[in-house]
Amino acid sequence: MRYARQEDLQKLALMMQGSAEGICLADIAREFAVSRRTAERMRDAVRNAYPQVEEIPGDHGRKYWRFPPGTLGRMIEPTLDELTAGHRAAAIARREGDEATAETLERLLAKVQAMFRADRRRTIAADLEAQLTADGVAFRPGPREKIAPEILSALREAILAGVMISADHRARGTGKLSRNTRIGPIAMLFGQGRQYLLGWSEYQDDLRLFALAGFERISLESDTYSRPESFDLQEWLSESFGIWREEPQDVEWRFLPDVAEEAAGYVFHPKQCLERLEDGSLMVRFRAGGRQEMEWYLARWGDRVEVLSPV
């Protein structure tokens, strides 16, 4: 039996074009969640359509397939949906205060569109404007902090280089300025109007969050910093509701029946458990810290949510 799903075959061809080492049957089976036999049919369908496919022998008798560079030509031009996603990402980055990432994305998108034929550029430009206007992501209101681009650039450089920084940082709560604070930067956390750097504090010998808006000076040091091997950023973030760190505690919220359906459409926490009760209300349970941010968030639900825990 032949494999004839055109979208999958086109995606597979692009994977073969984009891989220097080539794609094996196990890669195909994993990427498309299919059996080995279906993976073989997909490979055969691409080879029948494109005889330029190269077969490369690998270790232990395994075989790989790829296209020579440039084989697919204009087939690899991005679609309107892909370009729209890129512009949406740039708009979100700018809205969250990450100007450097927004500008980098916009330069990349401009280079991509410059490679189109003139008639394709005109069509794409008109369609993109309509898509982005309909999406409205760039126009959504909301407060955000202003962060100097040179601060973001320096932090990004330090994270990529894996080096310590020396910084003058003003604490958000007290306004106290700490000079020459040595930090091992790990990641910048954007979103919800406030932006933070997660880093190891040499003074406190522990991981801490530093408000990005509090940095007044940053210089890169010569000594390196490596995050602990066992550290997992997503697992670390899941211990908090939002950003602020506290000792995790059991959380139980009961949303009243008239808003239960709406609440069920939200992911309040990556490890949440939802339960619909007999009266139609919705129980949400998870374990995390960040009580003040929970209170700020729950305020928007007014009296339609009951906090059972923590008291």
N, C-alpha and C positions, 0 to 999 in steps of 0.2 A: 504494500500500500504506500502511496506517495504522501509526503507531507506538504500541504498546500496553503498553510496560513501565511499570507503575504507579509503581514506586519512582523511576525516572528522571524521570518527568513531575512527580511531587510535588516532587522536588528542584529541577527547573527552575522550577516555580511559586514556590517559596520564594526562588530567586535573583532572579526578577522582582520579588517583593515587597520584597526587601532592597536593591535597587539604585535609587538616586535617578536615575541617568542612563539606566537600562534595559539590556537584554541584547541583543546583536546575534548574528547567525548564527555569526560567527567565535568569539564567546565560548562559544556552545553546543557547537560542534564541538571546541574546545580542552578544555573542562571534561569532556565525556563521551567524548572520543577517538573521534568519529564523523565521517563524511563530511559535506560541506555538504548533500547531499540528505537524509540522515538528520536533520540539524539542522533542516531545513525541515519535515520531517514531525513532529518533536517540537514545534516552535513551533506548527504547525497544530493538533496534538492538544490543547495547552494552551489555545489560543484557542477551540477548539470547546467545551471543557469550561467555560471561564471567559470569557464574552464581555466582561467588564469590562476585559480587557487593553487597554492603551493603546499605540498605535503612535506613535513619536516620530521625526521626520526628523533625520538627523545630517549630518556633513560628507561630501562626495563621493558623495552619493546613498545612503549607508548608512542603514539603518533599525534602530531599537531598540524593544524591547517591555518594558513594566513594568506592575505592578498599582498602582492608586492606594493610598495608605497605608491600612492597616486592612482591605483587601478580604478577605483570607483568614481573618480572625477566628481561631477556635480551631484551625484547621488548623496554625498555627505553634506550638502548644504542644509543648514538648520531650518526647521519648520517655523511657522508663525507662532505656534504654541511654545516652542523652545525659546524663541527670541522674547516672547512676552514674559516667560518665566524669568529670563535674565534681567529684563527691565524691572520687573516686579521686585526681584531680589535687591537691585540697586536702590529702588525707592524705599524699601523697608530698611535697608542699611542706613540711608540718609535720615529717615524718620527717627531711627533709634540713636542717631548721633554719630554713627560710624562713617564719617565723610570720606576717609581714605579708601575704605572698601567700596563705597558707592562710586567714587571717581574711577577706581581701577576697573570695576565692572563695566562702567559706561565706556571707558576706552576700549576694552575688549569687544564690546558689542559694536562699537563704531568700526573697528577693524574687520569684524565678521561681515557686517553689512556692506562695507566698501568692496568686498570681493564679489558681490552680486553683479549681474548684468544690470545696465541702466534701467531697463523696463521692470526688472524684478525689484530693484531698489525702490522705485516709485510705488509699486503695488504694496510692498512690505511696509513702507513708511505710512501709507494711508491706513492700512489694516491695523498696524501697531497702535496708531493714535486712537482708533476706535476701540480696540481691545483694552488699552490702559485707561481710557476715560470710563469705559463701562466698569472696569475693575475698581477704580477709585482709590487704589492703595496709596498713591502719592498724595492724596488730598485729605486723608483721614486726620481729623484733629486729635490733639492729645499733647500734654506737656512732656518735655524731655530736657535733660540737662545739656548744656553747651560744653563741649570738651575740645580743647585745642588740638588741631590736627597733628601738630608736632609731638604731642604727648602720645597719641594713638600710634603714630609711626614709630616712635622710639620703643614703645612697649611691644609692638608687633615684631620689630627687629630683634629685641632681646629674647622673646619667646622662641623665635625661629632659630636664633644662634645658640640658645641654651645657656645664656650667661646671666650673672647677677646684675642688679641695677642698684645705683645709689640715688635716692630720691628725697626731695622735700615734699612732705605730704601733710595736708591739714585734715584732721579728723572731722567727720561730718557732724557728730553729735556735740562735741565740746568746742570745736573751732581751734583746738590746739595744733600748732605747727611743729612737726617733728622733722628735724633736718638730718640729712645724710643717712636716712633709713635704708638699710640694706635688705633687699627683697629678691627672692628667687621666683620670677614670674612663671605662672603655669598657663593661665587662660584668661581672656577677657570675656565677661558675661554681659550681654546686652539684652535689653527688654524691659517692659513695664515702666518706662520713664526714667529708671535709675540704672546706671552702668557701673560695673565693678571689675576690679582685677583680683583674681584668685592667685595668691602667691604665698611662698614660705617666708615668714618673718624671722630674720636672724636674731632679733632682740627677744622675741617671744618663743623662738624655736618651735613654731607650729604653723599650720596653714591658717591664713587670715584673708578676709575680704577687705579690699581698699577701694573706696569710692574713686572712680576715675576723675571725677570733677575736683577731687582734692589734691591731685598732683600739680605742683607748681614748678618742679624741676626734675628732670630725669637724666642720668648719664649711665652709659653701659660700662660695666666693670670688665676686667680681664679674666676673672675666675669664673668657672662654669657652674651651672646648677642643673641637676637632673631630678625630675620628679621621682618619688619612691616607686620602685617597680610594681608594688602591689596596689598603687593608687589608681582608682577608676573614677574619672570625672563624673560620669553619669550616675554612678552609685553614690558618690559624695553629694551630688545635687539632690538626689531623691530623698535625702534625709531632711530636707527643708521644704517648706511651702514658700515658693518664691526664692529669695536670695539669702535673707538673714539667717545666721546660724544660732541654733539653740539645741538643747538636749531634746532628741525626738520623743514624742509622747503619742499615745493613742488618741485619735481624733474620730468623733462621731457627729455627723450632721444629719438632721431629718428635715427634708424639704417637704412642705405641705402638698396635698394632692393637686391643688390647682397650678403648681409650678413644677411638679415632679417630672412631667414629660420633658419640659425645657431643661431642667437640671440634668436629666439623664443624657443629654447631648453634650455635656461638658466633661473634659478630662481634668479633674481638680488636682490629681496627683498620679504619677505614672504607675503606682502600686495600689491604686484605690480598689475597693470592693463595693459593688452596688447591690442593694437588695430592695425589691419592691414589697412593701408591707400590705397587709390585707385591706387597710383603709385607703390605699392608693398613694400613700406618701412614699418617698424614696429615702432610704438610708444610705449614707456615704461613709465609708470607713477607710482610714489609712493611718500611717504612722509617720510623723514629721515634726520638726520644730518650725519656728517662725510665727509665733502667736499673733504678734501685732499685724503682720501682713495678712493673716487669716481674718482678723477683725476688720481691717480695711476692705478686704474683698467681700466679706459677708454683708457689709453695710449696704451694698447695692441690691441685696435680696430683701432688705427690710425685715418685716415680721413674718415673711414666708419661709424662713428657715429657723430651726430650733437647734441650738448647740447643746448636745448631750455630754460631750467630752471634748476637751478638758473643761472642768467646771469654770 
